[in-house]
Amino acid sequence: MLGWLDSNLVTMIDGVAFGVLLFTIALGLSLVFGVMDVLNLAHGALYLGGAYLAVSIVGDGGSSVLVFVLALLAALAVGALAGAGLSLVTRPIAHRGHLDQALLTLGIAFVAADLFSELYGNDVKSVRAPAAFGGSTSILGSTYPTYRLVVIAVGLVLAVGAWYVIERTRVGSLVQASVADAQMVRALGVNTTYLMTGVFAAGAALAAFGGVLGAPILSASPGLDTRVLILGLVVVVIGGLGSVSGALVGALLIGQVEALGVSLVPTYASFLTFGTMALVLLLRPSGILASGRAA
Amino acid sequence: MRRPTRSRYATVVAGLTAGVVLTACGGSGSLGGDDDEASNGAADDTSPVTVGLLVPTSGVYAPLGEDMQQGFELFLEQNDGQLGGRDVELEVIDEGETPDTGVPGAQRLIQQEVNAVVGIVNSGTALGVRDAFEEAQVPLIIANAGADDITGARSSDYVWRTSFSNGEVAAALGPRAAEDCESVFLAAADYAAGREATAGFERTFTEAGGTVAGSVYPPFGTTTNYQPFLAQMQQSGADCVYTFFAGAEAVAFTQQYASFGLKDSIQLYSSGFLTEGGVLQAAGEAATGVETSLHYTDQIDSPRNTEFVEAYRTAYDEAPTVYAVQAYDAAQALDQAFENGTSGPDVVEGLKAIDTIDSPRGEFGFNEGHGPDQTYYLRRVEQGEVGLVNVVVEELTTS
């Protein structure tokens, strides 16, 4: 057992790093769907937008931590603006069902993808981690990139912060109430328009933030947006809608499946992620953590 | 109004997820060009010809398509827009990413009665359109797609190739790698090209006395994190690693190979696509020291290549890639073939009559399956004057 742990510990740590990246994508997706009842398929484009922002600001030379933090802040701002914009354009069709929303947001995603390839070309663009975290750390004799440890730390801080806002503040309880029953919240005199725009902006900002944070690991290239979106949707299905802890558990689970699972049964690597989703849908159709806060 | 329950939402999300997966797999791509009637005149000596260029101008292979178009057009420019003494009208159609877009593109060119078609990046597309070209008697010169079958089990008089076959590129490296390492770990993207490459390498490597310590095939197109596979390589105790990755996966693999500390302890060998063109610059310093086999690098020291690289740099302000050379040579092949006539059978006769093509990679002719009979080079990534380059270490002897 100890020997097994010894040889797989690094892989498990890496699963956590990948999981917290997924969390930044999935949380926004989950909240926007939960609160606004809008399925935002342009969410992957927001992530890729953040990654390209990192390409522009940080680039592939060694940079200081300050420049990297600047890129993260810029991504938050740009993401929030884009999210508010998306919330505006989706509002008129909010009552027209999920298919129309999916078509609109998927269309926006295609337009965004074409714009990105127009601006940045079709080649892969890599981003260097800040010089201070560019090296490697030794974990149990294995070399591990320091930057991924930083990602884990940042991601966990983010998760705790998001959990606090949603579970322990007034805004958070309004968001939760809207997930449960938006009409009732409106009837109680809360301006849900502001609330929804705010949630959309925050979710989008988080995705763009994730784009910058993930850029040194996943680079930026055409097609990354759909890959990230699909993983985000899988996490949302697994974790349940509109809950921070659900998104976190789902993201960490998929992170482990993509790392440890792939390492243990590489032959079935392509099936593991969707197999996990299918299994969760069979056993707990509303998501792993949904039962505690059922609508 | 009743709100649907939470589980209904989950089902909707799951359904739409499946939809997105399908869309992503289907790829996108538009068909360009207009419906000009191809001028397919009688075979007098100066009648003009129409050549279809089927290359990806959208999707993940677009960088390759751009290089191929530039290579083909460079040869045209150098020859006053003529091939075989005939004016050439070029019809460019987007191949897209997959056979979904590539096959209709090819059929469209066949319907337009072009005299020949050049291009095709995707092997699935190449194999999918083979019969259509044979039936319509339109010569096809493949300028990239590397499936072994194209010039092997499913070769055709109407299908020619100026690029490579996956197995050959890898097989050329096997004996050379066996000189430096006793055991190798094989890792390749899990699709036809990756499997063919590792099979080719394994065959010649084990024939030369090496052993395979293990192998792993990460899912193609969806893998972004190679850490689990890298851990297996480390634990296998192999002396060397042989890989086949291209595009974004090549960048991710090369960078992670370095950042997880394998670069300094286990020599990395690969087919040359891991470190070719834009992919190499994106991978950056992590790629230095990687040794690859390929039939071209812009660093080849020959008068023919120097002249070609200069002309290419003057025209496009960048170094030529192997993809540009493959299309350039396809134009050279047609230049010789069109002298024999413009009808399909005449062009095929012309192609069969070709003795050698004066390629920047070195002279080559066609083998029995109509693939190139060429030299492969062992290349090592080093820091050049401007960015990283693939220097020639030596010529590889093919068995």
Chai-1 contact restraints between the chains, C-beta under 6 A:
chainA,res_idxA,chainB,res_idxB,connection_type,confidence,min_distance_angstrom,max_distance_angstrom,comment,restraint_id
A,T11,B,P228,contact,1.0,0.0,6.0,A-B,restraint_1
A,T11,B,A231,contact,1.0,0.0,6.0,A-B,restraint_2
A,D14,B,Q227,contact,1.0,0.0,6.0,A-B,restraint_3
A,F18,B,N225,contact,1.0,0.0,6.0,A-B,restraint_4
A,D60,B,G284,contact,1.0,0.0,6.0,A-B,restraint_5
A,H98,B,V12,contact,1.0,0.0,6.0,A-B,restraint_6
A,A102,B,L16,contact,1.0,0.0,6.0,A-B,restraint_7
A,N122,B,A62,contact,1.0,0.0,6.0,A-B,restraint_8
A,N122,B,P63,contact,1.0,0.0,6.0,A-B,restraint_9
A,D123,B,P63,contact,1.0,0.0,6.0,A-B,restraint_10
A,D123,B,G278,contact,1.0,0.0,6.0,A-B,restraint_11
A,V124,B,A248,contact,1.0,0.0,6.0,A-B,restraint_12
A,V124,B,V251,contact,1.0,0.0,6.0,A-B,restraint_13
A,V124,B,A282,contact,1.0,0.0,6.0,A-B,restraint_14
A,S126,B,A282,contact,1.0,0.0,6.0,A-B,restraint_15
A,S136,B,G261,contact,1.0,0.0,6.0,A-B,restraint_16
A,T143,B,F260,contact,1.0,0.0,6.0,A-B,restraint_17
A,T143,B,G261,contact,1.0,0.0,6.0,A-B,restraint_18
A,P145,B,S259,contact,1.0,0.0,6.0,A-B,restraint_19
A,L218,B,T224,contact,1.0,0.0,6.0,A-B,restraint_20
A,S219,B,V251,contact,1.0,0.0,6.0,A-B,restraint_21
A,S221,B,A248,contact,1.0,0.0,6.0,A-B,restraint_22
A,P222,B,V60,contact,1.0,0.0,6.0,A-B,restraint_23
A,G223,B,V60,contact,1.0,0.0,6.0,A-B,restraint_24
A,T226,B,A24,contact,1.0,0.0,6.0,A-B,restraint_25
A,I230,B,V20,contact,1.0,0.0,6.0,A-B,restraint_26
A,I230,B,V21,contact,1.0,0.0,6.0,A-B,restraint_27
A,L233,B,V13,contact,1.0,0.0,6.0,A-B,restraint_28
A,L233,B,T17,contact,1.0,0.0,6.0,A-B,restraint_29
A,V236,B,V13,contact,1.0,0.0,6.0,A-B,restraint_30
A,V237,B,A10,contact,1.0,0.0,6.0,A-B,restraint_31
A,V237,B,V13,contact,1.0,0.0,6.0,A-B,restraint_32
A,V237,B,A14,contact,1.0,0.0,6.0,A-B,restraint_33
A,L241,B,Y9,contact,1.0,0.0,6.0,A-B,restraint_34
A,A259,B,P228,contact,1.0,0.0,6.0,A-B,restraint_35
A,V262,B,P228,contact,1.0,0.0,6.0,A-B,restraint_36
A,S263,B,P228,contact,1.0,0.0,6.0,A-B,restraint_37
A,P266,B,V216,contact,1.0,0.0,6.0,A-B,restraint_38
A,A269,B,P219,contact,1.0,0.0,6.0,A-B,restraint_39
A,S270,B,P219,contact,1.0,0.0,6.0,A-B,restraint_40
A,L281,B,A14,contact,1.0,0.0,6.0,A-B,restraint_41
A,P285,B,S7,contact,1.0,0.0,6.0,A-B,restraint_42
A,P285,B,A10,contact,1.0,0.0,6.0,A-B,restraint_43
A,S286,B,R6,contact,1.0,0.0,6.0,A-B,restraint_44
A,S286,B,S7,contact,1.0,0.0,6.0,A-B,restraint_45
A,S286,B,A10,contact,1.0,0.0,6.0,A-B,restraint_46
A,A290,B,R6,contact,1.0,0.0,6.0,A-B,restraint_47
A,A295,B,R6,contact,1.0,0.0,6.0,A-B,restraint_48
